[in-house]
C-alpha cells in the first residue's frame, strides 16, 4: 500500500491506501462522521440518507479531493470529484446496512 496526502477544503490527512480513490473515500468517510446517525435510522429511506450525506459533504469539502503521493498542495495531485465519491460512499454504507440486517 502507498502513502497518500489527501486534502479537500480545510481537511487534510496522510494515510496508506490501496489507491488514490480509496484514500479519497476514507477522507469522505471521516468527513461524513456526523451523518452516521442517519444511516443507523432504519426508518429513513436510502434516498433521504443520500441527500443528507450529499449536503453535509458538499458543505464540509470542496468540489474536489486532491490526492498525491508526494505531499500536500501539489499541482500534480490527482483530482477526484466529491459528488461522485459521496455517491460511492453512500452505496457502500447502504450495502453495509443491508448486509448487517441480513445477518441479524
C-alpha positions as CSV (number, residue, x, y, z in Angstrom):
1,X,0.0,0.0,0.0
2,X,1.2,3.5,-0.8
3,X,1.2,6.6,1.4
4,X,-1.2,9.3,0.2
5,X,-1.6,13.0,1.1
6,X,-5.3,13.8,0.7
7,X,-7.0,17.2,1.0
8,X,-10.2,19.0,0.3
9,X,-11.1,22.4,1.8
10,X,-9.5,22.7,5.2
11,X,-9.4,18.9,5.7
12,X,-6.0,17.2,5.2
13,X,-5.0,13.6,6.0
14,X,-2.0,11.4,5.4
15,X,-2.8,7.7,5.1
16,X,-1.9,4.5,3.5
17,X,-4.4,3.0,1.0
18,X,-4.6,0.6,-1.9
19,X,-5.0,3.5,-4.4
20,X,-5.9,7.2,-4.7
21,X,-9.7,6.6,-4.8
22,X,-9.6,4.5,-1.6
23,X,-7.7,7.3,0.1
24,X,-10.2,9.9,-1.1
25,X,-13.1,7.7,0.1
26,X,-11.5,7.5,3.5
27,X,-11.4,11.3,3.7
28,X,-15.1,11.4,2.7
29,X,-15.9,8.8,5.3
30,X,-14.1,10.8,8.0
31,X,-15.8,14.0,6.9
32,X,-19.3,12.4,7.0
33,X,-18.9,11.1,10.5
34,X,-21.7,13.4,11.7
35,X,-24.1,11.8,9.1
36,X,-23.6,8.3,10.5
37,X,-26.7,8.5,12.9
38,X,-28.9,8.9,9.8
39,X,-27.5,5.6,8.4
40,X,-28.5,3.9,11.7
41,X,-32.1,5.2,11.4
42,X,-33.8,2.2,9.8
43,X,-37.0,4.3,9.2
44,X,-35.1,6.7,6.8
45,X,-35.1,5.9,3.1
46,X,-31.9,5.4,1.2
47,X,-32.7,8.5,-0.9
48,X,-33.0,10.6,2.3
49,X,-29.8,9.3,3.6
50,X,-28.0,10.1,0.4
51,X,-29.4,13.6,0.3
52,X,-28.2,14.2,3.9
53,X,-24.8,12.9,3.1
54,X,-24.5,14.9,-0.1
55,X,-25.5,18.2,1.6
56,X,-23.2,17.6,4.5
57,X,-20.3,16.5,2.3
58,X,-20.6,19.5,-0.1
59,X,-20.7,21.9,2.9
60,X,-17.6,20.4,4.5
61,X,-15.5,19.6,1.4
62,X,-14.5,21.4,-1.7
63,X,-15.9,20.2,-5.1
64,X,-12.8,18.0,-5.5
65,X,-10.4,16.0,-3.4
66,X,-6.7,16.2,-4.2
67,X,-4.6,13.1,-3.7
68,X,-0.9,12.9,-4.0
69,X,1.9,10.5,-3.1
70,X,4.3,13.4,-2.9
71,X,2.7,15.9,-0.4
72,X,0.0,18.5,0.1
73,X,-0.8,21.4,-2.2
74,X,0.8,19.7,-5.2
75,X,-0.1,20.9,-8.7
76,X,0.4,17.3,-10.0
77,X,-2.1,15.8,-7.5
78,X,-4.9,13.6,-8.8
79,X,-8.2,15.5,-8.5
80,X,-11.4,13.4,-7.7
81,X,-14.9,14.7,-7.8
82,X,-16.5,14.9,-4.3
83,X,-20.1,14.4,-5.7
84,X,-19.1,11.0,-7.2
85,X,-17.1,10.0,-4.1
86,X,-20.1,10.7,-1.8
87,X,-22.3,8.6,-4.1
88,X,-19.8,5.8,-3.9
89,X,-19.6,6.2,-0.1
90,X,-23.4,6.1,0.1
91,X,-23.6,2.9,-1.9
92,X,-21.0,1.3,0.3
93,X,-22.9,2.4,3.5
94,X,-26.2,1.1,2.1
95,X,-24.6,-2.2,1.3
96,X,-23.2,-2.5,4.8
97,X,-26.7,-1.7,6.3
98,X,-28.2,-4.4,4.1
99,X,-25.6,-6.9,5.0
100,X,-26.0,-6.2,8.7
101,X,-29.8,-6.5,8.5
102,X,-29.4,-9.8,6.6
103,X,-27.1,-11.2,9.3
104,X,-29.4,-10.3,12.2
